[in-house]
Amino acid sequence: MKLLAFAATNSRNSINRALVEYAANRLKSSFQPDADIEIIDLNDYEMPIYSIDREQETGIPAAARDLFAKIGAADGIIVSFAEHNGLVTAAWKNAFDWMSRIDGKVWQDKPMVMLAASPGPRAGANVLASQEMLTPFFGGEIRGTLGIGTWSEAWDAANSTLLRAEDSAALDETLVKLAA
Ligand SMILES: Cc1cc2nc3c(=O)[nH]c(=O)nc-3n(C[C@H](O)[C@H](O)[C@H](O)COP(=O)(O)O)c2cc1C
């Protein structure tokens, strides 16, 4: 099983990147030892802000095509969404908009687990709710979602691990659905 994992944010010290890396390692070590997991960084897919004029003048950027191809090549996806003002980050929305011009089924019928890490107690509930609602329309097969809130209390940065037993258990429960 070839899995693609990434955080939907362009922040360099991303808490969602920490979570998605942890989740990917956990999936491999506990549930899917033969998984071939590639973790990508959205910063490696920088692209101009979408506009219909830009698309007509210069076409779809190579970075959008490359990212779309990465999704297409995977058997499953783990994505962790940063929440900006209740929604996905501008960087991810932009990449998504460009990719949707290649094919509206951006997620290409892939099974996926959607995570969110947030400094606040709501654990990215808004961004996850919007993605849960929209993802099926864009060809994503959601196997599970999980938000981890109050990140500074949830995460042991020195040891790169989740601190609360209930978060670890919930993550395992979610990941096992992707491995199934
Ligand atoms: C413009 C902006 C808007 C934000 N809005 C929210 C929000 O609506 N909900 C939330 O929980 N955190 C919000 N935050 C805090 C982010 O969750 C926090 O910066 C987090 O580290 C982002 O994830 P990342 O580190 O993976 O990029 C916001 C941060 C920024 C910069």
The ligand as an SDF file (V2000), in Angstrom:
LIG
                    3D

 31 33  0  0  0  0  0  0  0  0999 V2000
   -4.6670   33.7020    9.9890 C   0  0  0  0  0  0  0  0  0  0  0  0
   -4.8330   32.6800   11.0810 C   0  0  0  0  0  0  0  0  0  0  0  0
   -6.0970   32.2390   11.4040 C   0  0  0  0  0  0  0  0  0  0  0  0
   -6.2780   31.2630   12.3830 C   0  0  0  0  0  0  0  0  0  0  0  0
   -7.5390   30.8140   12.6530 N   0  0  0  0  0  0  0  0  0  0  0  0
   -7.6880   29.7670   13.5000 C   0  0  0  0  0  0  0  0  0  0  0  0
   -8.9810   29.1730   13.6730 C   0  0  0  0  0  0  0  0  0  0  0  0
   -9.9660   29.5550   13.0840 O   0  0  0  0  0  0  0  0  0  0  0  0
   -9.0720   28.1170   14.5100 N   0  0  0  0  0  0  0  0  0  0  0  0
   -7.9920   27.6100   15.1690 C   0  0  0  0  0  0  0  0  0  0  0  0
   -8.1160   26.6450   15.9120 O   0  0  0  0  0  0  0  0  0  0  0  0
   -6.7550   28.1560   15.0230 N   0  0  0  0  0  0  0  0  0  0  0  0
   -6.5880   29.2110   14.1990 C   0  0  0  0  0  0  0  0  0  0  0  0
   -5.3430   29.7590   14.0070 N   0  0  0  0  0  0  0  0  0  0  0  0
   -4.2110   29.1940   14.7400 C   0  0  0  0  0  0  0  0  0  0  0  0
   -3.6590   28.0170   13.9530 C   0  0  0  0  0  0  0  0  0  0  0  0
   -4.4210   26.8760   14.2490 O   0  0  0  0  0  0  0  0  0  0  0  0
   -2.1780   27.8050   14.3320 C   0  0  0  0  0  0  0  0  0  0  0  0
   -1.4300   28.8550   13.7780 O   0  0  0  0  0  0  0  0  0  0  0  0
   -1.6540   26.4730   13.8780 C   0  0  0  0  0  0  0  0  0  0  0  0
   -0.2980   26.3780   14.2670 O   0  0  0  0  0  0  0  0  0  0  0  0
   -1.7830   26.3000   12.3770 C   0  0  0  0  0  0  0  0  0  0  0  0
   -1.3690   25.0220   11.9870 O   0  0  0  0  0  0  0  0  0  0  0  0
    0.0670   24.7660   11.3300 P   0  0  0  0  0  0  0  0  0  0  0  0
    1.0950   25.0620   12.4040 O   0  0  0  0  0  0  0  0  0  0  0  0
    0.0330   23.3150   10.9770 O   0  0  0  0  0  0  0  0  0  0  0  0
    0.2060   25.6690   10.1510 O   0  0  0  0  0  0  0  0  0  0  0  0
   -5.1480   30.7470   13.0510 C   0  0  0  0  0  0  0  0  0  0  0  0
   -3.8720   31.2020   12.7220 C   0  0  0  0  0  0  0  0  0  0  0  0
   -3.7140   32.1480   11.7400 C   0  0  0  0  0  0  0  0  0  0  0  0
   -2.3150   32.6050   11.3730 C   0  0  0  0  0  0  0  0  0  0  0  0
  1  2  1  0
  2  3  1  0
  2 30  2  0
  3  4  2  0
  4  5  1  0
  4 28  1  0
  5  6  2  0
  6  7  1  0
  6 13  1  0
  7  8  2  0
  7  9  1  0
  9 10  1  0
 10 11  2  0
 10 12  1  0
 12 13  2  0
 13 14  1  0
 14 15  1  0
 14 28  1  0
 15 16  1  0
 16 17  1  0
 16 18  1  0
 18 19  1  0
 18 20  1  0
 20 21  1  0
 20 22  1  0
 22 23  1  0
 23 24  1  0
 24 25  2  0
 24 26  1  0
 24 27  1  0
 28 29  2  0
 29 30  1  0
 30 31  1  0
M  END
$$$$
